[in-house]
């Protein structure tokens, strides 16, 4: 915002009134964002940088220098004004905020990313996007085709089945409840029964992830084993329009349950397809108590 206002102030003599002042400001803001994206590293999840890991006990490579993708509280996604044409009034659909989608768009060049969001998420016409980004309509259409091809290659095949959904469904909340109960009761068999065969477990900022039900089952069998970590308490929440639960652990010999992470679930067909477990330092945006 500072950069946009500074650019607008210093370039105010260049405003010729051929468009609305608001449109002129949007153009400045968009270009400022594109410049910022070009200067910084893309945000990642473990599968973007390392191959799947076989279970290795508690040996994890924690890398806090990597620009990890972070979770986003659902309460921040509510529109600030009645639904209308303004970008800040558009209800954020789950398809554009789910972790899998956000990880995929990181692979797009900044202008392709902007075009994809404006065309497919906000519903702008090719002409409107071309005007905003100071491109030709054929350039916008070509970039959109390339962006869509990249997204198809990066997203799960069944990922678009719920493209109009804006929050977790009742069935997904029921799966979340069963997942939480399995953790709290240290029932690794019940948890394994919830997993899809090709499920994945991601654990940023640990640069490792587990691929497949058997691998994840081995991980939880160790974590939930008596005397391994301690007792668990789960607290339901919502992040990125996905069912989620904050995880608390009471270490052996301790009296309090301490926050150890936020688990976000991707659920397909009543089964857990992916669990992304973020450590507390990556969940600063959530108003989660540090202890219970």
DRENMARRO-936314 format. One record per residue: residue number from 1; x, y, z of N, C-alpha, C in turn. Coordinates in Angstrom, 3 decimals, always signed. Layout:
num:n_u:n_v:n_w:ca_u:ca_v:ca_w:c_u:c_v:c_w
NUM:X:Y:Z:X:Y:Z:X:Y:Z
...
This chain:
num:n_u:n_v:n_w:ca_u:ca_v:ca_w:c_u:c_v:c_w
1:+0.820:-1.195:+0.000:+0.000:+0.000:+0.000:+0.861:+1.256:+0.000
2:+1.916:+1.237:+0.802:+2.832:+2.387:+0.816:+3.426:+2.631:-0.558
3:+3.870:+1.535:-1.193:+4.491:+1.661:-2.512:+3.475:+2.176:-3.533
4:+2.245:+1.690:-3.455:+1.204:+2.144:-4.379:+0.931:+3.629:-4.215
5:+0.762:+4.070:-2.973:+0.469:+5.485:-2.729:+1.646:+6.379:-3.121
6:+2.863:+5.894:-2.866:+4.036:+6.686:-3.253:+4.111:+6.827:-4.770
7:+3.889:+5.709:-5.478:+3.927:+5.760:-6.943:+2.817:+6.660:-7.490
8:+1.644:+6.573:-6.868:+0.527:+7.399:-7.325:+0.827:+8.889:-7.105
9:+1.410:+9.210:-5.954:+1.710:+10.611:-5.645:+2.771:+11.172:-6.585
10:+3.841:+10.415:-6.749:+4.925:+10.916:-7.604:+4.528:+10.932:-9.082
11:+3.577:+10.076:-9.468:+3.180:+10.026:-10.871:+1.825:+10.645:-11.141
12:+1.317:+11.459:-10.193:-0.037:+11.995:-10.323:-0.215:+12.870:-11.564
13:+0.862:+13.501:-12.020:+0.745:+14.345:-13.209:+0.475:+13.514:-14.466
14:+0.756:+12.199:-14.380:+0.535:+11.338:-15.538:-0.887:+10.820:-15.647
15:-1.733:+11.105:-14.657:-3.125:+10.671:-14.725:-3.883:+11.591:-15.665
16:-4.338:+11.047:-16.780:-4.961:+11.849:-17.824:-6.480:+11.781:-17.814
17:-7.061:+11.021:-16.915:-8.511:+10.962:-16.814:-9.189:+10.096:-17.850
18:-8.428:+9.270:-18.582:-9.041:+8.409:-19.589:-9.727:+7.200:-18.960
19:-9.430:+6.935:-17.702:-10.112:+5.893:-16.929:-10.460:+6.495:-15.573
20:-11.185:+5.747:-14.762:-11.491:+6.252:-13.427:-10.220:+6.281:-12.585
21:-10.206:+7.136:-11.574:-9.047:+7.219:-10.683:-8.808:+5.884:-9.989
22:-9.917:+5.191:-9.654:-9.814:+3.883:-8.996:-9.093:+2.881:-9.900
23:-9.466:+2.844:-11.173:-8.812:+1.933:-12.119:-7.336:+2.245:-12.247
24:-7.022:+3.513:-12.259:-5.623:+3.935:-12.345:-4.837:+3.441:-11.121
25:-5.450:+3.540:-9.939:-4.786:+3.066:-8.715:-4.629:+1.548:-8.729
26:-5.653:+0.818:-9.205:-5.543:-0.636:-9.307:-4.358:-1.038:-10.181
27:-4.178:-0.301:-11.283:-3.076:-0.618:-12.190:-1.729:-0.417:-11.485
28:-1.612:+0.662:-10.741:-0.368:+0.930:-10.008:-0.132:-0.149:-8.955
29:-1.183:-0.504:-8.216:-1.052:-1.520:-7.154:-0.666:-2.872:-7.732
30:-1.311:-3.243:-8.854:-1.008:-4.531:-9.479:+0.447:-4.596:-9.919
31:+0.931:-3.550:-10.555:+2.326:-3.538:-11.007:+3.294:-3.547:-9.831
32:+2.937:-2.880:-8.731:+3.788:-2.914:-7.537:+3.872:-4.329:-6.979
33:+2.731:-5.040:-6.988:+2.716:-6.426:-6.496:+3.518:-7.340:-7.417
34:+3.381:-7.150:-8.721:+4.130:-7.971:-9.665:+5.631:-7.772:-9.482
35:+6.055:-6.535:-9.276:+7.478:-6.262:-9.041:+7.954:-6.945:-7.762
36:+7.114:-6.919:-6.721:+7.493:-7.559:-5.457:+7.622:-9.062:-5.634
37:+6.693:-9.675:-6.391:+6.747:-11.122:-6.620:+7.996:-11.518:-7.406
38:+8.397:-10.683:-8.333:+9.580:-10.987:-9.135:+10.859:-10.942:-8.311
39:+10.843:-10.178:-7.216:+12.052:-10.019:-6.399:+12.200:-11.110:-5.338
40:+11.120:-11.769:-4.986:+11.210:-12.700:-3.860:+11.086:-14.147:-4.319
41:+11.525:-15.050:-3.447:+11.424:-16.478:-3.733:+9.985:-16.941:-3.615
42:+9.627:-17.957:-4.394:+8.291:-18.515:-4.262:+8.178:-19.288:-2.957
43:+6.984:-19.293:-2.395:+6.729:-20.042:-1.170:+6.455:-21.498:-1.517
44:+6.917:-22.405:-0.657:+6.897:-23.826:-1.013:+6.308:-24.670:+0.104
45:+5.985:-25.897:-0.249:+5.687:-26.973:+0.680:+6.724:-28.066:+0.438
46:+6.924:-28.990:+1.373:+7.996:-29.992:+1.226:+8.047:-30.728:-0.104
47:+6.909:-31.155:-0.706:+7.023:-31.872:-1.984:+7.635:-31.042:-3.111
48:+7.666:-29.715:-2.943:+8.263:-28.857:-3.963:+9.785:-28.926:-3.972
49:+10.382:-29.401:-2.882:+11.842:-29.295:-2.779:+12.554:-30.604:-2.453
50:+11.839:-31.604:-1.912:+12.501:-32.862:-1.562:+11.613:-34.039:-1.944
51:+12.191:-35.213:-2.206:+11.385:-36.408:-2.482:+10.737:-36.931:-1.208
52:+9.763:-37.801:-1.361:+9.094:-38.395:-0.207:+10.104:-39.129:+0.672
53:+9.824:-39.148:+1.976:+10.743:-39.694:+2.966:+10.183:-40.973:+3.575
54:+11.027:-41.949:+3.735:+10.633:-43.117:+4.517:+10.692:-42.747:+5.986
55:+9.827:-43.338:+6.780:+9.782:-42.991:+8.203:+11.130:-43.238:+8.870
56:+11.585:-42.219:+9.613:+12.904:-42.315:+10.251:+12.843:-41.831:+11.690
57:+11.851:-42.311:+12.440:+11.752:-41.915:+13.833:+11.563:-40.420:+13.964
58:+12.269:-39.811:+14.880:+12.124:-38.372:+15.088:+13.240:-37.578:+14.421
59:+13.882:-38.161:+13.438:+14.946:-37.452:+12.740:+14.342:-36.582:+11.647
60:+14.253:-35.280:+11.885:+13.680:-34.353:+10.919:+14.662:-33.223:+10.660
61:+14.706:-32.778:+9.420:+15.558:-31.658:+9.041:+14.704:-30.402:+9.086
62:+14.879:-29.601:+10.128:+14.090:-28.377:+10.280:+14.826:-27.242:+9.590
63:+14.172:-26.615:+8.628:+14.808:-25.535:+7.877:+13.914:-24.297:+7.925
64:+14.277:-23.354:+8.801:+13.477:-22.148:+8.979:+13.867:-21.050:+7.989
65:+14.864:-21.295:+7.169:+15.291:-20.293:+6.188:+14.483:-20.397:+4.894
66:+13.854:-21.527:+4.658:+13.060:-21.711:+3.447:+11.788:-20.869:+3.548
67:+11.380:-20.188:+2.465:+10.134:-19.402:+2.497:+8.913:-20.317:+2.387
68:+8.515:-20.884:+3.506:+7.414:-21.843:+3.507:+6.072:-21.164:+3.243
69:+5.200:-21.859:+2.543:+3.814:-21.446:+2.441:+3.201:-21.551:+3.832
70:+2.362:-20.588:+4.214:+1.786:-20.580:+5.556:+0.262:-20.658:+5.496
71:-0.363:-21.149:+6.569:-1.824:-21.266:+6.595:-2.482:-19.900:+6.787
72:-3.763:-19.822:+6.407:-4.498:-18.565:+6.461:-5.814:-18.776:+7.201
73:-6.112:-17.962:+8.228:-7.351:-18.157:+9.003:-8.595:-17.872:+8.167
74:-9.597:-18.725:+8.281:-10.833:-18.508:+7.544:-11.517:-17.197:+7.930
75:-11.381:-16.786:+9.182:-12.060:-15.560:+9.616:-11.537:-14.330:+8.878
76:-10.328:-14.402:+8.339:-9.790:-13.297:+7.557:-10.332:-13.292:+6.129
77:-11.014:-14.369:+5.735:-11.487:-14.501:+4.362:-12.909:-13.989:+4.172
78:-13.566:-13.575:+5.266:-14.925:-13.078:+5.128:-14.909:-11.726:+4.429
79:-15.860:-11.474:+3.515:-15.880:-10.201:+2.784:-16.057:-9.022:+3.720
80:-15.384:-7.921:+3.402:-15.457:-6.726:+4.235:-16.609:-5.822:+3.824
81:-17.324:-6.197:+2.760:-18.450:-5.400:+2.287:-19.435:-6.327:+1.604
82:-20.677:-5.862:+1.361:-21.638:-6.707:+0.640:-21.076:-7.164:-0.687
83:-21.448:-8.384:-1.087:-20.924:-8.936:-2.329:-21.215:-8.001:-3.498
84:-20.198:-7.717:-4.288:-20.337:-6.819:-5.424:-19.167:-6.989:-6.348
85:-18.872:-5.969:-7.106:-17.827:-6.071:-8.125:-16.440:-5.793:-7.581
86:-16.361:-5.219:-6.387:-15.053:-4.856:-5.866:-14.269:-6.100:-5.464
87:-12.950:-6.147:-5.763:-12.149:-7.323:-5.393:-12.227:-7.667:-3.923
88:-12.279:-6.646:-3.026:-12.282:-6.952:-1.595:-13.654:-7.395:-1.105
89:-14.670:-7.379:-1.986:-16.003:-7.803:-1.584:-16.353:-9.182:-2.118
90:-15.486:-9.765:-2.911:-15.754:-11.077:-3.488:-15.531:-12.152:-2.435
91:-16.510:-13.029:-2.253:-16.350:-14.136:-1.317:-15.253:-15.057:-1.845
92:-14.278:-15.353:-0.995:-13.143:-16.163:-1.437:-13.557:-17.624:-1.521
93:-13.570:-18.154:-2.729:-13.942:-19.554:-2.928:-12.812:-20.464:-2.479
94:-13.179:-21.648:-2.051:-12.189:-22.585:-1.532:-11.159:-22.970:-2.589
95:-11.587:-23.012:-3.860:-10.661:-23.439:-4.904:-9.460:-22.513:-5.038
96:-9.581:-21.262:-4.604:-8.488:-20.308:-4.772:-7.664:-20.092:-3.513
97:-8.036:-20.747:-2.416:-7.317:-20.520:-1.159:-6.798:-21.814:-0.560
98:-7.254:-22.970:-1.076:-6.786:-24.251:-0.563:-5.268:-24.353:-0.726
99:-4.630:-24.998:+0.226:-3.166:-25.058:+0.233:-2.604:-25.639:-1.064
100:-3.244:-26.674:-1.588:-2.761:-27.295:-2.812:-2.755:-26.302:-3.967
101:-3.797:-25.475:-4.035:-3.893:-24.470:-5.094:-2.819:-23.398:-4.910
102:-2.655:-22.926:-3.679:-1.668:-21.878:-3.426:-0.249:-22.369:-3.712
103:+0.021:-23.636:-3.410:+1.339:-24.185:-3.726:+1.534:-24.272:-5.228
104:+0.455:-24.592:-5.958:+0.558:-24.734:-7.412:+0.806:-23.394:-8.099
105:+0.116:-22.325:-7.653:+0.287:-21.050:-8.350:+1.664:-20.444:-8.111
106:+2.387:-20.948:-7.091:+3.747:-20.463:-6.880:+4.653:-20.806:-8.061
107:+4.255:-21.781:-8.854:+5.056:-22.199:-10.005:+4.786:-21.345:-11.240
108:+3.854:-20.411:-11.137:+3.556:-19.527:-12.256:+4.379:-18.253:-12.176
109:+4.855:-17.733:-13.307:+5.474:-16.404:-13.314:+4.455:-15.377:-12.817
110:+4.907:-14.275:-12.227:+3.979:-13.311:-11.626:+2.843:-12.856:-12.536
111:+3.122:-12.528:-13.799:+2.051:-12.040:-14.671:+1.050:-13.131:-15.009
112:+1.527:-14.360:-15.203:+0.595:-15.464:-15.425:-0.288:-15.673:-14.198
113:+0.311:-15.541:-13.030:-0.448:-15.706:-11.788:-1.546:-14.647:-11.686
114:-1.183:-13.399:-11.992:-2.168:-12.313:-11.935:-3.296:-12.541:-12.934
115:-2.937:-12.959:-14.139:-3.944:-13.184:-15.176:-4.878:-14.324:-14.786
116:-4.327:-15.407:-14.259:-5.149:-16.540:-13.843:-6.146:-16.122:-12.767
117:-5.689:-15.384:-11.769:-6.562:-14.969:-10.668:-7.637:-14.005:-11.163
118:-7.240:-13.029:-11.967:-8.202:-12.053:-12.461:-9.253:-12.694:-13.370
119:-8.826:-13.608:-14.230:-9.760:-14.222:-15.179:-10.592:-15.319:-14.524
120:-9.957:-16.263:-13.838:-10.674:-17.438:-13.346:-11.284:-17.245:-11.966
121:-10.679:-16.412:-11.123:-11.187:-16.241:-9.763:-12.110:-15.037:-9.642
122:-11.721:-13.918:-10.238:-12.522:-12.700:-10.130:-13.461:-12.503:-11.315
123:-13.281:-13.304:-12.366:-14.206:-13.241:-13.484:-14.045:-12.041:-14.391
124:-12.855:-11.433:-14.413:-12.629:-10.297:-15.303:-12.576:-10.785:-16.751
125:-12.925:-9.902:-17.676:-12.812:-10.230:-19.096:-11.354:-10.082:-19.530
126:-11.015:-10.694:-20.662:-9.649:-10.574:-21.191:-9.308:-9.121:-21.472
127:-10.295:-8.345:-21.938:-10.054:-6.931:-22.233:-9.752:-6.148:-20.964
128:-10.503:-6.426:-19.890:-10.265:-5.732:-18.624:-8.874:-6.057:-18.078
129:-8.484:-7.323:-18.153:-7.165:-7.731:-17.667:-6.068:-7.084:-18.508
130:-6.267:-7.064:-19.815:-5.278:-6.448:-20.703:-5.094:-4.973:-20.382
131:-6.195:-4.281:-20.106:-6.109:-2.859:-19.754:-5.363:-2.666:-18.447
132:-5.680:-3.492:-17.455:-5.041:-3.362:-16.143:-3.541:-3.613:-16.217
133:-3.147:-4.662:-16.958:-1.743:-5.064:-17.003:-0.985:-4.452:-18.175
134:-1.680:-3.616:-18.949:-1.077:-2.947:-20.104:-0.495:-3.972:-21.079
135:-1.343:-4.958:-21.426:-0.994:-6.002:-22.374:-2.042:-6.039:-23.477
136:-1.767:-6.792:-24.537:-2.768:-6.998:-25.574:-3.683:-8.144:-25.161
137:-4.900:-8.185:-25.716:-5.834:-9.263:-25.410:-5.260:-10.624:-25.825
138:-4.640:-10.746:-27.028:-4.036:-12.041:-27.379:-2.956:-12.475:-26.386
139:-2.175:-11.527:-25.841:-1.144:-11.867:-24.857:-1.771:-12.407:-23.578
140:-2.867:-11.792:-23.174:-3.575:-12.258:-21.974:-4.108:-13.663:-22.190
141:-4.736:-13.911:-23.319:-5.299:-15.235:-23.589:-4.213:-16.306:-23.672
142:-3.086:-15.966:-24.284:-1.985:-16.920:-24.388:-1.418:-17.244:-23.009
143:-1.207:-16.207:-22.178:-0.682:-16.421:-20.827:-1.651:-17.238:-19.988
144:-2.954:-17.010:-20.166:-3.958:-17.763:-19.415:-3.912:-19.239:-19.779
145:-3.749:-19.556:-21.060:-3.653:-20.955:-21.485:-2.446:-21.634:-20.863
146:-1.311:-20.942:-20.841:-0.098:-21.526:-20.243:-0.274:-21.719:-18.738
147:-0.899:-20.735:-18.090:-1.121:-20.837:-16.646:-2.037:-22.006:-16.321
148:-3.110:-22.164:-17.073:-4.041:-23.268:-16.828:-3.368:-24.618:-17.049
149:-2.498:-24.710:-18.049:-1.787:-25.971:-18.306:-0.880:-26.322:-17.132
150:-0.190:-25.325:-16.590:+0.673:-25.558:-15.430:-0.141:-26.002:-14.228
151:-1.282:-25.367:-14.006:-2.116:-25.714:-12.863:-2.680:-27.126:-12.992
152:-3.081:-27.514:-14.198:-3.585:-28.878:-14.390:-2.514:-29.910:-14.069
153:-1.277:-29.587:-14.382:-0.184:-30.522:-14.126:+0.166:-30.585:-12.636
154:-0.114:-29.515:-11.907:+0.288:-29.422:-10.498:-0.801:-29.821:-9.516
155:-2.072:-29.787:-9.946:-3.175:-30.039:-9.036:-3.634:-31.493:-9.110
156:-4.148:-32.043:-8.001:-4.706:-33.400:-8.028:-5.871:-33.474:-9.016
157:-6.080:-34.641:-9.617:-7.123:-34.798:-10.624:-8.502:-34.484:-10.076
158:-8.766:-34.868:-8.816:-10.102:-34.673:-8.247:-10.262:-33.333:-7.559
159:-9.292:-32.469:-7.673:-9.262:-31.227:-6.929:-10.395:-30.259:-7.286
160:-10.931:-30.305:-8.506:-11.952:-29.355:-8.918:-13.378:-29.835:-8.654
161:-13.539:-30.969:-7.980:-14.873:-31.497:-7.729:-15.720:-30.575:-6.860
162:-15.075:-29.724:-6.057:-15.821:-28.859:-5.148:-15.499:-27.386:-5.406
163:-15.333:-27.010:-6.675:-14.846:-25.669:-7.009:-15.744:-24.542:-6.524
164:-17.041:-24.803:-6.278:-17.925:-23.731:-5.831:-18.073:-23.682:-4.312
165:-17.453:-24.584:-3.603:-17.578:-24.634:-2.151:-16.758:-23.504:-1.516
166:-17.302:-22.877:-0.483:-16.583:-21.794:+0.185:-16.213:-22.119:+1.626
167:-16.570:-23.314:+2.100:-16.196:-23.720:+3.459:-16.308:-25.236:+3.562
168:-15.717:-25.826:+4.610:-15.819:-27.279:+4.771:-17.273:-27.737:+4.860
169:-17.547:-28.906:+4.296:-18.897:-29.463:+4.338:-19.134:-30.193:+5.655
170:-20.392:-30.541:+5.912:-20.712:-31.290:+7.132:-19.995:-32.634:+7.144
171:-19.928:-33.298:+5.987:-19.243:-34.589:+5.920:-17.753:-34.431:+6.232
172:-17.158:-33.369:+5.752:-15.734:-33.141:+6.024:-15.508:-32.823:+7.504
173:-16.418:-32.094:+8.097:-16.296:-31.813:+9.537:-16.422:-33.103:+10.348
174:-17.242:-34.024:+9.869:-17.377:-35.311:+10.559:-16.074:-36.098:+10.476
175:-15.418:-36.076:+9.314:-14.124:-36.744:+9.173:-13.096:-36.081:+10.080
176:-13.123:-34.743:+10.142:-12.204:-34.023:+11.034:-12.408:-34.469:+12.473
177:-13.669:-34.613:+12.898:-13.960:-35.031:+14.271:-13.393:-36.424:+14.552
178:-13.542:-37.331:+13.586:-13.006:-38.689:+13.745:-11.477:-38.650:+13.792
179:-10.885:-37.796:+12.992:-9.427:-37.636:+13.004:-8.960:-37.126:+14.373
180:-9.640:-36.128:+14.905:-9.281:-35.579:+16.207:-9.443:-36.626:+17.307
181:-10.537:-37.381:+17.253:-10.755:-38.423:+18.261:-9.648:-39.472:+18.202
182:-9.250:-39.853:+16.992:-8.194:-40.863:+16.844:-6.881:-40.370:+17.451
183:-6.564:-39.094:+17.258:-5.337:-38.536:+17.826:-5.428:-38.505:+19.348
184:-6.533:-37.989:+19.868:-6.669:-37.859:+21.324:-6.685:-39.217:+22.010
185:-7.228:-40.225:+21.350:-7.287:-41.560:+21.934:-6.069:-42.411:+21.577
186:-5.101:-41.785:+20.884:-3.873:-42.484:+20.478:-4.196:-43.774:+19.728
187:-5.192:-43.693:+18.857:-5.657:-44.865:+18.107:-5.126:-44.769:+16.668
188:-3.930:-45.286:+16.449:-3.305:-45.187:+15.129:-4.072:-46.003:+14.093
189:-4.728:-47.096:+14.507:-5.507:-47.911:+13.569:-6.713:-47.131:+13.056
190:-7.398:-46.412:+13.959:-8.547:-45.607:+13.548:-8.111:-44.483:+12.621
191:-6.965:-43.901:+12.902:-6.468:-42.838:+12.042:-6.102:-43.387:+10.659
192:-5.447:-44.535:+10.632:-5.075:-45.148:+9.360:-6.304:-45.439:+8.521
193:-7.403:-45.829:+9.151:-8.633:-46.153:+8.425:-9.233:-44.937:+7.741
194:-8.865:-43.742:+8.184:-9.390:-42.512:+7.587:-8.608:-42.089:+6.346
195:-7.419:-42.672:+6.151:-6.525:-42.214:+5.095:-6.831:-42.855:+3.749
196:-6.728:-42.048:+2.699:-6.783:-42.606:+1.360:-5.472:-43.324:+1.080
197:-5.505:-44.291:+0.203:-4.308:-45.099:-0.049:-3.125:-44.249:-0.501
198:-3.380:-43.205:-1.279:-2.298:-42.357:-1.773:-2.189:-41.048:-1.000
199:-2.604:-41.076:+0.270:-2.556:-39.870:+1.102:-1.128:-39.384:+1.297
200:-1.019:-38.088:+1.641:+0.296:-37.493:+1.898:+0.267:-36.778:+3.247
201:+1.409:-36.768:+3.929:+1.593:-36.033:+5.178:+2.759:-35.077:+4.998
202:+2.473:-33.767:+5.105:+3.502:-32.736:+4.985:+3.726:-32.120:+6.354
203:+4.976:-31.702:+6.632:+5.301:-31.223:+7.970:+6.204:-29.994:+7.955
204:+5.839:-28.909:+7.259:+6.700:-27.718:+7.285:+6.782:-27.124:+8.690
205:+7.987:-26.660:+9.102:+9.205:-26.411:+8.333:+10.188:-27.585:+8.268
206:+9.731:-28.798:+8.511:+10.598:-29.954:+8.297:+10.645:-30.243:+6.802
207:+11.816:-30.318:+6.249:+11.970:-30.566:+4.817:+11.845:-32.063:+4.542
208:+10.667:-32.601:+4.855:+10.371:-34.000:+4.584:+8.873:-34.168:+4.506
209:+8.423:-35.229:+3.851:+7.010:-35.539:+3.776:+6.856:-37.026:+3.515
210:+5.660:-37.547:+3.807:+5.416:-38.977:+3.725:+4.328:-39.249:+2.698
211:+4.568:-40.234:+1.862:+3.699:-40.517:+0.731:+3.069:-41.903:+0.880
212:+1.739:-41.952:+0.957:+1.037:-43.226:+1.029:+0.562:-43.570:+2.425
213:-0.531:-44.314:+2.487:-1.138:-44.679:+3.764:-0.172:-45.443:+4.659
214:+0.575:-46.387:+4.113:+1.460:-47.204:+4.934:+2.545:-46.356:+5.593
215:+3.109:-45.432:+4.838:+4.166:-44.578:+5.380:+3.633:-43.674:+6.479
216:+2.460:-43.094:+6.259:+1.860:-42.216:+7.268:+1.450:-43.022:+8.494
217:+0.937:-44.232:+8.281:+0.542:-45.086:+9.395:+1.732:-45.408:+10.287
218:+2.886:-45.662:+9.669:+4.093:-45.934:+10.455:+4.488:-44.722:+11.286
219:+4.328:-43.540:+10.699:+4.643:-42.310:+11.429:+3.757:-42.160:+12.658
220:+2.441:-42.308:+12.481:+1.523:-42.111:+13.604:+1.599:-43.251:+14.614
221:+1.942:-44.429:+14.168:+2.119:-45.525:+15.125:+3.236:-45.198:+16.099
222:+4.271:-44.532:+15.578:+5.372:-44.121:+16.454:+4.976:-42.932:+17.318
223:+4.349:-41.919:+16.730:+3.986:-40.708:+17.469:+2.996:-41.005:+18.586
224:+2.021:-41.883:+18.307:+0.952:-42.149:+19.267:+1.256:-43.310:+20.209
225:+2.408:-43.924:+20.066:+2.756:-45.048:+20.929:+2.895:-44.598:+22.385
226:+2.509:-45.436:+23.340:+2.633:-45.076:+24.757:+4.068:-44.698:+25.118
227:+4.218:-43.571:+25.807:+5.539:-43.130:+26.237:+6.361:-42.438:+25.162
228:+5.828:-42.300:+23.946:+6.606:-41.695:+22.861:+6.649:-40.179:+22.952
229:+5.504:-39.543:+22.893:+5.434:-38.082:+22.899:+4.700:-37.564:+24.117
230:+3.556:-38.144:+24.401:+2.730:-37.692:+25.523:+1.267:-37.815:+25.166
231:+0.418:-37.077:+25.870:-1.018:-37.087:+25.614:-1.386:-35.948:+24.670
232:-2.417:-36.164:+23.867:-2.809:-35.181:+22.861:-4.174:-34.583:+23.169
233:-4.332:-33.326:+22.796:-5.622:-32.639:+22.842:-5.757:-31.856:+21.541
234:-6.930:-31.955:+20.894:-7.141:-31.301:+19.612:-8.208:-30.213:+19.739
235:-8.044:-29.142:+18.989:-8.973:-28.015:+19.010:-9.357:-27.690:+17.572
236:-10.638:-27.864:+17.244:-11.091:-27.647:+15.873:-10.992:-26.176:+15.487
237:-10.597:-25.934:+14.242:-10.552:-24.582:+13.694:-10.736:-24.695:+12.187
238:-10.458:-23.644:+11.452:-10.603:-23.675:+9.995:-9.524:-22.808:+9.377
239:-8.943:-23.305:+8.311:-7.865:-22.586:+7.630:-7.944:-22.859:+6.139
240:-7.760:-21.826:+5.334:-7.752:-21.989:+3.874:-9.003:-22.687:+3.369
241:-10.143:-22.416:+4.018:-11.425:-23.036:+3.682:-11.376:-24.557:+3.786
242:-10.464:-25.075:+4.588:-10.333:-26.516:+4.790:-10.534:-26.843:+6.262
243:-11.005:-28.053:+6.578:-11.098:-28.467:+7.983:-9.708:-28.535:+8.597
244:-9.596:-28.070:+9.826:-8.285:-28.023:+10.477:-8.433:-28.202:+11.979
245:-7.336:-28.570:+12.632:-7.339:-28.748:+14.080:-5.974:-28.376:+14.645
246:-6.003:-27.560:+15.673:-4.772:-27.260:+16.399:-4.441:-28.450:+17.285
247:-3.166:-28.777:+17.375:-2.729:-29.955:+18.119:-1.932:-29.524:+19.353
248:-2.322:-30.055:+20.496:-1.642:-29.763:+21.760:-1.117:-31.073:+22.356
249:+0.032:-30.990:+22.997:+0.650:-32.168:+23.603:+0.987:-31.874:+25.063
250:+0.630:-32.802:+25.920:+1.092:-32.764:+27.313:+2.206:-33.784:+27.426
251:+3.426:-33.282:+27.468:+4.585:-34.164:+27.517:+4.552:-34.997:+28.790
252:+5.179:-36.134:+28.720:+5.224:-37.027:+29.874:+5.780:-36.295:+31.090
253:+5.022:-36.338:+32.179:+5.448:-35.692:+33.410:+5.035:-34.244:+33.534
254:+4.431:-33.651:+32.489:+4.009:-32.249:+32.516:+2.518:-32.154:+32.842
255:+2.050:-30.941:+33.219:+0.651:-30.755:+33.602:-0.165:-30.025:+32.534
256:+0.500:-29.268:+31.661:-0.209:-28.485:+30.662:-0.055:-29.082:+29.265
257:-1.082:-28.836:+28.452:-1.008:-29.184:+27.041:-0.465:-27.972:+26.286
258:+0.601:-28.142:+25.546:+1.238:-27.049:+24.826:+0.989:-27.170:+23.326
259:+0.765:-26.050:+22.678:+0.529:-26.028:+21.239:+1.768:-26.509:+20.489
260:+1.589:-27.502:+19.631:+2.717:-28.028:+18.846:+2.506:-27.885:+17.344
261:+1.263:-27.548:+16.925:+1.075:-27.395:+15.492:-0.368:-27.218:+15.089
262:-0.544:-26.960:+13.809:-1.865:-26.828:+13.201:-1.950:-27.805:+12.041
263:-2.905:-28.724:+12.097:-3.072:-29.747:+11.062:-4.246:-29.381:+10.160
264:-3.979:-29.226:+8.870:-5.007:-28.892:+7.893:-5.237:-30.102:+7.000
265:-6.492:-30.481:+6.832:-6.834:-31.689:+6.088:-7.405:-31.354:+4.713
266:-6.983:-32.130:+3.719:-7.672:-32.139:+2.421:-8.410:-33.463:+2.345
267:-9.727:-33.388:+2.255:-10.577:-34.578:+2.313:-11.264:-34.761:+0.969
268:-11.194:-35.969:+0.437:-11.839:-36.293:-0.833:-12.581:-37.613:-0.699
269:-13.855:-37.606:-1.071:-14.643:-38.837:-1.017:-14.734:-39.434:+0.371
270:-14.750:-38.596:+1.397:-14.864:-39.087:+2.767:-13.585:-39.626:+3.356
271:-12.457:-39.491:+2.630:-11.164:-39.954:+3.126:-10.167:-38.798:+3.148
272:-9.196:-38.904:+4.025:-8.166:-37.868:+4.113:-7.136:-38.094:+3.010
273:-7.023:-37.107:+2.123:-6.069:-37.203:+1.021:-4.739:-36.545:+1.369
274:-4.770:-35.583:+2.295:-3.531:-34.893:+2.648:-3.672:-34.244:+4.015
275:-2.598:-34.336:+4.797:-2.507:-33.651:+6.093:-1.278:-32.755:+6.028
276:-1.480:-31.466:+6.246:-0.349:-30.535:+6.305:-0.246:-30.031:+7.730
277:+0.845:-30.371:+8.391:+1.039:-30.034:+9.804:+2.064:-28.913:+9.921
278:+1.596:-27.730:+10.300:+2.464:-26.562:+10.460:+2.855:-26.401:+11.926
279:+4.105:-26.097:+12.185:+4.531:-25.813:+13.556:+4.054:-24.416:+13.956
280:+3.987:-24.114:+15.265:+3.397:-22.859:+15.729:+3.985:-21.592:+15.108
281:+5.291:-21.579:+14.831:+5.879:-20.350:+14.297:+5.370:-20.004:+12.905
282:+4.758:-20.975:+12.218:+4.172:-20.713:+10.907:+2.681:-20.414:+11.002
283:+2.163:-20.366:+12.232:+0.722:-20.150:+12.442:+0.441:-18.882:+13.251
284:+1.308:-17.892:+13.115:+1.175:-16.681:+13.920:-0.140:-15.949:+13.675
285:-0.759:-16.129:+12.511:-1.986:-15.398:+12.181:-3.214:-15.927:+12.925
286:-3.098:-17.116:+13.534:-4.229:-17.712:+14.225:-4.207:-17.331:+15.698
287:-5.369:-17.040:+16.226:-5.475:-16.671:+17.641:-5.643:-17.938:+18.460
288:-4.568:-18.718:+18.505:-4.608:-19.990:+19.212:-3.933:-19.850:+20.577
289:-4.536:-20.353:+21.643:-3.869:-20.315:+22.954:-2.605:-21.190:+22.918
290:-1.582:-20.756:+23.593:-0.323:-21.510:+23.600:-0.404:-22.739:+24.490
291:-1.323:-22.713:+25.476:-1.493:-23.869:+26.365:-2.974:-24.083:+26.641
292:-3.297:-25.292:+27.032:-4.660:-25.626:+27.441:-4.621:-26.210:+28.862
